[in-house]
């Protein structure tokens, strides 16, 4: 039985009746095409039965979520009820609401709808309302965040108020405890289209390109133009030209494709980007076809992480993410690839501290330097040994192996030097700062209040030279921040200074 709206229960937007059937047909289009192709090669008598099953069924199933989903907002909870056979009721206390994210795909935007996701900060599960009218979605978001703030209003102290003033509000005086007005939104960053120059140097779009090539390869064998005769003809046509012409042409073509993909992806994802601080939260909006509106409560933000991939670092760019507790994945990118100075400024504004992302770090010394080199050289030697076995097995010319081995060792030395230069640590007031990374340079700043424990680990090689890895465990981000290859006594002293008293039983005391 479908519950009728009442007692405050309301359905989602009626336009969801258009949204879900289109989504259902889109999800079913591949199996439907496969089924139709199979049926067309068999007896056609089943067509009158198959057509309703394959076309009408997705439309009916797509309409069911609107008929079975209701929600309401009470004085203390938001509740969502859905399902026919398996009835599900999801609730979230209003004082536990930590984020209200809005998202709209292209189809949502055409229909004037938005998807609302409410997070409580307890786990990754969220209450989702898939289709609300834009005005209703924004009203719900404002109401939920506003009620969260009202539940624990900030207090303005008036030490000069007398007991008579407090006791007699009619006397024209203001009570000693007055709720402070909500602070206006403070913009932290907006899109600057000069940042497009960083798009080709960020390899995040490369995954999409490789995925597209993988999908194409699955169907390439079935294309009528792809057969042995066609491949031979193409190869013969290419070999008519000099390789010095063919190779640069292919390289330029690949570069043009990459430029188009990377710039288009940047524009689609970060169009209209805006990061503001409001209602005690960080609020990010962006997107051209699919719009996103993400909210992260500042009390849940325990730190930031600035990443400089090798290509992006060559042109002075960086990316910035927040480390938060109780949100999906714990790491939220809050800036597109942008100038490093912008990432530093926004990161330190989020931390409300100057220095964690810009001040120099404490170096880890010559032993850590040698270890960084030897780690990369050992990896290169492992590869060279495997190549040597292959060379011997196939009886190839050995001078090619010598040249390749020399190149690998040189690359390993360069990578080892870079990984050491990225190492470092600092204790900036109430933030632990750790530098890491091999090719990409990563700097992580974590609030010491967010540290819930320490792990000091040593490999056999580290014990021989007196180094250790110091891991700060936390509920934020990836749940760990590692200071690598630091001297053991420095690691213990750093942990004790960051969280005084936590390691008091393990820190050696001077004799009285």
C-alpha positions, -999 to +999 in steps of 0.1 A: +000+000+000+014+034-010+013+058+019-008+089+011+007+123+019-004+137+051+007+146+086+034+167+070+045+140+046+050+153+010+062+138-022+091+148-044+085+171-074+060+156-099+086+163-126+104+132-112+079+113-133+098+125-163+132+121-147+132+085-136+117+069-168+144+086-189+171+074-165+157+039-166+156+038-203+191+051-205+203+024-181+184-003-200+193+008-235+224-015-238+206-047-227+176-038-247+196-034-279+214-067-272+181-085-267+165-070-298+195-080-319+193-116-305+155-118-311+158-104-346+179-134-355+154-158-341+116-164-344+098-130-349+066-144-332+078-132-298+081-095-308+046-085-296+055-099-261+091-087-259+085-051-269+063-042-239+086-060-216+117-042-229+103-007-234+073-003-211+088-020-181+116+005-176+090+033-179+068+018-152+097+009-129+110+044-134+078+060-121+076+039-089+102+060-069+080+091-071+049+071-060+066+055-030+089+083-017+078+109+009+096+132+032+089+156+060+107+181+082+097+180+119+108+202+147+137+178+155+142+155+124+142+152+087+125+119+077+124+101+043+101+071+037+103+049+006+097+014-007+067-008-014+075-043-002+105-033+018+095-001+035+124+021+046+124+051+068+156+072+071+158+099+098+184+124+108+183+147+138+185+184+128+212+191+153+234+163+136+231+177+101+266+185+090+263+190+053+236+197+027+249+191-008+230+200-040+236+184-074+219+187-107+227+167-139+219+181-173+185+163-172+178+177-137+185+212-150+163+208-180+135+198-157+143+225-131+152+199-104+180+194-080+192+164-059+197+170-022+221+150-001+220+154+037+250+142+057+251+138+095+288+133+099+284+099+115+293+078+084+292+079+047+255+072+045+234+102+034+197+110+032+190+116-005+161+134-021+166+128-058+142+154-073+132+186-057+123+218-075+153+243-074+135+267-051+124+239-027+160+225-027+175+258-018+149+265+008+154+230+024+192+236+025+188+270+041+163+256+066+184+226+076+217+246+080+198+274+098+181+251+123+215+235+130+229+269+139+198+279+159+201+246+179+234+259+194+232+297+191+265+316+196+264+338+227+276+374+230+287+382+265+279+415+281+301+418+312+288+453+318+252+442+322+238+445+357+215+420+374+187+446+372+191+449+334+190+411+331+159+408+353+139+436+336+138+432+298+110+458+297+134+485+309+147+490+274+180+471+280+195+442+261+198+408+279+233+398+291+232+368+267+222+378+231+224+353+202+248+367+176+235+374+141+248+349+115+279+362+098+276+371+062+291+348+035+328+354+031+342+346-004+374+326-004+379+319-041+361+323-075+370+310-109+397+328-129+398+317-165+435+324-167+438+292-147+429+273-178+466+272-186+470+246-159+444+222-173+468+203-197+493+198-169+468+180-146+465+143-155+432+137-138+414+137-172+438+111-185+417+084-167+387+094-188+407+093-220+422+059-212+387+046-203+374+059-236+401+041-255+394+009-235+357+011-245+366+017-281+390-013-281+361-036-270+342-028-301+371-023-325+372-060-335+335-058-345+339-028-368+337-037-405+367-015-413+389-033-388+403-065-403+436-078-414+434-065-449+425-030-438+453-030-412+478-041-438+467-014-462+470+013-436+504+001-426+516+001-462+503+036-467+520+049-436+554+033-445+553+052-478+563+082-457+594+088-436+591+080-399+604+115-392+571+127-406+547+101-393+559+101-357+557+139-352+523+140-369+509+114-345+525+132-315+509+165-325+476+148-331+477+132-296+487+165-281+458+183-297+433+156-285+447+159-250+444+197-250+408+195-261+399+168-235+417+185-206+404+220-213+369+208-220+369+187-188+382+217-167+355+239-181+327+214-175+338+207-139+347+241-127+324+264-145+310+290-121+333+278-093+328+297-061+341+289-026+326+308+004+325+306+041+289+308+055+268+294+083+299+280+099+306+259+068+326+259+036+303+260+006+315+251-029+295+255-061+307+246-096+297+228-128+284+235-163+263+206-173+262+189-139+261+215-112+274+207-077+268+225-044+289+210-016+289+220+020+315+210+046+310+220+082+342+239+094+342+222+128+346+189+109+375+202+088+407+190+106+433+201+080+442+206+044+464+189+018+481+208-010+493+186-039+517+197-066+519+170-093+552+171-112+538+186-144+517+211-126+546+221-104+567+229-135+542+257-143+537+269-108+503+252-101+488+232-073+456+216-060+440+219-026+418+195-006+403+196+028+406+167+054+373+164+072+356+139+094+322+123+089+320+131+051+322+108+021+358+097+015+371+124+040+390+143+013+372+170-007+389+190-035+380+226-029+401+243-056+407+235-093+443+233-106+454+269-099+485+290-091+503+278-061+500+311-044+462+309-046+462+274-031+484+285-002+463+316+005+430+296+004+444+267+024+457+290+052+424+309+052+406+276+058+430+267+086+428+303+099+466+301+103+495+316+083+525+295+076+516+258+076+516+257+038+543+282+031+569+281+059+600+258+053+600+224+068+626+207+090+649+185+069+654+148+078+691+147+074+717+127+054+705+093+065+671+100+051+687+114+020+707+082+013+676+061+021+655+080-005+682+074-031+688+037-023+650+030-023+646+042-059+679+026-071+669-007-056+636-005-075+655+003-107+679-026-102+649-050-097+636-039-131+670-043-148+673-078-135+639-088-149+648-072-182+682-090-183+663-123-178+641-114-207+670-103-228+688-136-222+657-157-229+650-140-263+688-137-271+686-099-279+714-074-284+729-066-250+740-030-257+703-020-257+699-035-222+730-015-211+716+017-225+682+011-210+697+002-176+717+034-175+686+054-183+667+037-155+695+043-130+697+080-139+659+083-136+660+065-103+686+089-090+665+119-101+634+105-085+652+097-053+666+132-050+631+146-056+615+124-030+640+135-004+634+172-012+597+166-006+604+152+029+601+173+059+580+182+090+570+210+112+548+218+142+531+251+133+513+262+165+484+237+167+490+220+133+512+191+124+527+196+089+542+167+069+559+169+036+559+137+014+556+125-022+578+109-049+571+127-081+542+148-067+550+171-038+524+168-010+521+190+020+496+180+047+486+202+076+466+185+104+451+200+135+468+185+166+433+183+182+423+159+155+451+134+163+438+104+182+469+083+184+505+077+172+522+048+155+560+046+153+572+019+129+607+008+118+617-015+090+649-036+094+668-011+073+654+018+093+664+003+126+700-001+114+703+036+107+681+050+135+651+062+114+614+056+118+580+064+102+558+084+125+520+080+118+494+103+133+461+085+133+430+107+128+393+104+119+398+129+091+408+124+055+425+091+048+428+086+086+465+088+087+493+114+082+528+100+079+561+117+087+586+094+068+622+086+076+627+108+106+652+101+134+636+080+161+642+105+189+629+133+168+597+113+160+590+107+197+597+143+206+575+156+178+546+134+188+550+145+225+551+181+215+520+179+193+499+161+219+513+168+253+507+140+278+496+114+253+531+098+252+542+107+287+545+070+297+568+064+267+590+095+268+623+090+287+626+115+316+658+131+328+669+118+362+661+141+390 
